[in-house]
Structure formats: structure tokens, C-alpha cells
Amino acid sequence: MAQNDKKIEKRQSRAERRAAQEAAEKAAAEQAAKERKQQTIIGGIVIAIIVVLVAIAGFAIWRATHPVSATPKISAEEAYSQLQEVETKPRYADDQGGIAISKDGYGTAVDGAPTVSIYMDFLCPGCGSLNRQLDPTLVSMMEAGQLNLDLHFMAFMDRYSTDDYSSRAANAALTIVDNDDDPSHLLTFLSNMYADDFQPEEGSAYESVSDEQIREQALAAGVSEDVADMLVTDAYSPWLDAVDTYTPKREELFNVTGSLKGSMSTPTVTINGHFWDINQLAFADMTMVDGFLTSVGLDADEVGQESAMPSIGADGDPISLTTGE
């Protein structure tokens, strides 16, 4: 009888050890799964932060490596005079080369709304990044009468392509301005040209973009066949050359921080004529959109709302992202 009791105790002991081992293994598996989940969440957050920082850093790098040449060596006043003397120029272009757009169309401005000026080249990687990140917000605000746009097309990056891509793209955009009265077609064309899967790389990585490919982007933007057939032109090239000479000499467009301080690069953004220092985004740990809205004084949920206007109005300086002033 005692022997049987010992056998029973032995079996119970083995069963208890097995149960304890299984419980321990289960607990270890649950802990491992929990840690993997935490690591996945942390990893996702880290990746998201890295993506934002890389986008901002990449944007700053492209600004830093693509300064706009200020040659030939003439004064700003002489360059300005030469720009005014160009015979063929866009019909809505102002004397500094800007194309004004508001909710009321080309060449108009909404009273009381800030004006956002953008200086761009179609081959400039930073310009593409800016457009992809910020353009939807700008267009929504413009259509609601919350801001006025002032677009400045440049073509100084022809030297980074094999077929004068910057000039061809800028001529196409200006042809649309002059022959299509719907600014939404131009703005969609810009987005199409700057799309991540269309905008070509520059330099040794450049792959030729045909006139037909540019024409297709215009048609996809809503431009008529008749206007699209007019896009292959160099009619505005002398004007673009004069713009490329004059614009880099405008001291109000000079970078105020970073390695290019004291010179102009693309993209450049001004708000009510005041330089918007995009380098502040990194210091303030903000996205492009959040930084812009902070700078003009508008909450994100007010974008596109006609009843809400940016606090800086039509004359105020952009609000600093680092000091809040």
C-alpha cells in the first residue's frame, strides 16, 4: 500500500512539474509577444519620427545644394530693368515675375488675406517636396479665400538636365496661364509635374522627359487639347532668363539661417513678402503643414473654412516657429 502511495505521489509530482513547466512556457511566450508588440509600436513611432526628420533634412539638403546663381554680375537695379524690357512676357506676370492667383482668378487678391509667394524650378527636388507636402493645404486655403498665391517660375536648373527640362516645363506652365482661365488647371498641372512618380531626378541620374509626357500631364490636369497643343514653345525663355538673373539678387529672398545664409536658393517661400525660414521646422519638430499653419496663425481644423482667416492678415510677419512671435 505504501508503495502504491509512493507511485501516486511520483506521478503527481511529474504532473505538477509538467504543469508548472507549461505555465512557465506560456508566461514566457506571452511576455515575448508583449515585448514584440511594444517593440513594434516603438519601432513604428521611431520610423514615423525618422520619416519626418528625413523629409525636413532632405528638404534642407536640396536647398543647400541647389543655390540659384546670381550671374551675370550686374546690379539688382540693372537686372530689374532688363526684366521689364523683355518683349514677350506672361500676361498676368507682375514686374517681379510673380503670377498672382486668388479664389477670384488670375491677377486678383482677396483683401485681408496673406499672400504666399513660392519661387520654384520644375527640376528642383526640394520644390517637389514642398509641393507634395504643402500644396493641398495652400490650394484649399486659396479656394476658401484664406490666402493669395504668388507663383514664381524659374529655369536655372537646365544645366542639371540634358534637354533643358526646366525651361520646357516652365514655358508649358506659362502657356497654360496665358491660355486657360481656370487657375485650378495650372495648380493641378504643377502637382502632376511634381508628383513623386513623375518629377525626374537631376544631374547624372536625369532621364529625358519628352514634350509629349509634359503634354499628358497638362491634359490630366484638365487643360484642353487646343491649349495642350501649344505647350511646346520657348516663347517665354528670354523672360525666364531675365527672371533667373534678377530674382537671386533680391536680398529679401536671401536665406537667413543655414549654410546658404545671405544667398537665394529654391524653393523659397515668403509670407506677406517676408522670408519664411523653413529651417525652423527641424528646431520646432514640426511638419511642413503644421509649421506653415502656425506661421500664418490658423488652426488645422479651420483650413478651407471661409469664416476663418489667418491671424497675421495681409500685412503681418510670419509667426516664428521657435519663439511664437
N, C-alpha and C positions, 0 to 999 in steps of 0.2 A: 504493500500500500504506500509506503514511504517512497519507494522507487517510482511509482506512478506519479506521485505528487511532484517529485523532482522533475520528471519528464514534462509534466504540465507547466511547471514553473519555467523550465527551459524554453518550451515553445512560446510561452507568454513573453519571456524576455526577448526572444528573437523577434516576435511580432511587434513588441514595443520599440525595439531598436529600429526595425524596418519602418514603423510608422513615424518615429522621430526623424529618421533619415529622409523619408519622403516629405515630411513637413519642412525640414530644413531646406531641401532642394526646392520645394515650392516657394518658400520665402525668398530664397536666393534668386529664383527666376523672376519673382515679382519685383524684387529690388532692382535687378538688372534691367527689367523692362521699364521701370520707373526712371532709372538713370538715363536709359536710352532716350526716353521721351523728353526728359529735361534737356539732354544734350541736343536733341533735335530742335527744341524750342529756342534754346540759347544760340544754336548754330544758325537758325533762321533769322533771329534778331541780329546776330553779328553780320550775316550776309547782307541783310537789308541795310544796315549801317554802312557796310563797306560799299555797297552799290551807290548809296547817296554820296559818300565821300569820294569815290572814284569818279562819279559823274561831275562833281564840283571840281575835283582836282584835274580831271581830264579837260574840263572846260577851261580852267585857268592855264593849263599847259598849252592848249591850242591858241589861246590869246597871246601867250608869251612867245610862241614860236612863229607867229604869223603877224608881225608888226607891219603896218602899212608904210611903204616907202614914201618919203616926203620929197623925192626928187621930181623934176629938176629943181635946182637951188634958186628959187625966186621967192619973193616975199609973199605973205598971205594976201596982201592987197593986190599984188600983180596977178596972183593965181585967181583971185576972185574976179578981177576984171576980165581975164581970159575966159572964165566960165560964162560970164554974161554975154560975151561976144560970139559964142558958138551959135551957128545959124540954125541948126536943127536940134530942137530940144523937146522933151515931153511937154504936152500942153498944160499939165497940172503941176509941173515942177516949179518950186519956188526958187528964189535967187541963190539958195544954198544947196539946191539939188534934192530937196525933200518932196515927197508925194504925200499930200495930206488926205486923210480918209476919216470920215466920221459916219455915224448912223445915217446921216443925210446925204452921203455920197462923196465923190472925189472933190477936193478943193474946198471942203467945208470943215467947220469946227463947232462943237457944242459948247455953248457958253458955260463957264463954271467947271468944266471937266478938265482934268490934267491931260497934257499931251505927252505921249510916249514916242520918242524917236529911236529908230533902230538902224544902225549902219551895218551893212552886210555884204558878203560876197558869196555867190552860189556854190563855190568850191570850198569855202571855209568850214572845216569840221565843227568849230565852236559855234558858228552861225546855225548849222544844222541842229546841234544840240540845244541851243537856245530856242529855236523854233519848235522843236518837238516837245520841249518841256513847258514852254510858256505860251505859245501861240493860241491854244484853245482858250485859255483864260483871257488873253488880250482881245480875241475876237468876240467872245461872249460879252465882255465889258463894253467894247466898242459898239456892238449892236444894241446894247441897252442904254447907250448914251452916257456911260460912266467914264469914258476916256476917248481921246482923239489919237489916231495913229499918224505917224510921220515917217515914211519909209525912205531910206537912202540906199540905192543900189550902187555897188562899186564893182570893179572888174580888174583889180590889181593882181589877182592870183592867176591870170592867164599863163604866167611863167611856170606854174605848177601843173599844167596840163599840156597835152601835145596838139590840141586843136582849138585853142582859145575858148575853152568851155565857159569861163566866167563871162566873157563878153557876149557870147552867143546866148547864154541864159538870161543875162541882164537885158539884152536887146529884145528878147522874147517877152520878158515881163513888161517892159516899157511899151511894147506894141500892144499888149493887152490893155494897159492903162489908157492908151490913146484911142483904142477902137472898140472897147467893151465897157459900157457904162455901169456895169454891175461889179462893184468892188469885191463882192464875195467870190467872184470867179478868180480874181487876182490872188486873193488870200488863200484860196484852195490850191491854186497853182503853186504858190510858194510852199505850202505844206507838202504837195506832191513832189516837188523838186528836192525838198529837204528830207523826204522820207528815208528812213534808215536803209531800206532795201533799194533805193534809187540813187541817192546822192553818191557820186563817185569819190574814191579816195584821190589824194593829190600826190604829186611827185612821182617817184618811181613806181608806185602802186596804181597810178591812174590808168583806167581803161576807157577808151574813147566812147563818148556818148553822141549818138547821131542826132541830126536835126529832127529826124522822124520821131525819135524817142522823146525829145522835148515837146514836139507837137502832140504826141499822145498824152503827155501829162496835162497839157492845156485842154485838150478835148475832155479828158476825165474830170477836169475842174469845171466844166460847163461852158467853156468857150465855144463859139460857133465854128463851123467848118470854114466859113469865109475868113474869120479872124485868124484861125489856126493856120490857114494857108499863107498868112502874111508874116509869120514869125521868123522866117529865115531872112534876116536883114542885118546890116551893120550901120543902119541909118543913125543910130544913137551913139555909135562908138566914139566920134570926136567929143561929144558931150560927156561920155563916161571917162574919157581920158582927162578932160578938164576937171571933172569931179575928183578923180583919183589924185590929181595934183593939188587941188585946193583943200580937200577935206582933211588930210593929215596935218595941215598947217594950222588948223583951228585949235587953239590952246584949250578951249572949254571942253574938248573931246579927249584931252590927254589923260592917261591913266594916273590916278592919284596915289596908288599903292603898288607894290609888287616890283618885279624886275624891269617892267616897261614904264615905270613912273616917269612922266614927262614926255611921253610919246603916245601916238594913237595906234590902236590895234582893232581888229574885228573879232567878234561883234562888239560894238559899243552901243550902250543904251543910255539915253538921257531922259529924265522926267522933268517936264516943265523947263527944259533947257539946261538942267543941272546933271552933271555926270552921276550915273548910278554905279557905285562901286560894287561890282559883283563879287569881288574878293571877300567882302564881308560875310557872304553866305557861309563860308567854311568856319569863320570865327564864331558866327552866331549859331552854327549847327542847324541851318535851315535849308529846306528845299528851295528850288528856284521860285516856285509859285508862292510858297509861304513868305519868302523873303520879299518878293515883289509886292504882295498884298500888304505886308507890314509897312513897306516903304511908301505906299500911296495912302495908307490909312483906311483899309477896307477889310471887313471880316469875310472869311471864306464863304459863309452862307449868304452873303449879300451880293456875290458875283452874279451878274445878269439881272439884278433887280433894279428896275428903273427908278424906284423910290429911294434908293440908297446911292450916295455919292462919296467918292474918296475924300477923306478929311482934309487933304492938302489942297484941294481945289485946283484952280487953273494957274495959280501963281506960286504955290508953296514949294519949298525944297523937299526932296525925298527924305523920309524919316530914316535916320541912321539905324542900322540893324544891330549895332554894338552899344550905342548909347541911348537909343529910343528917342532922340531929339531931332 
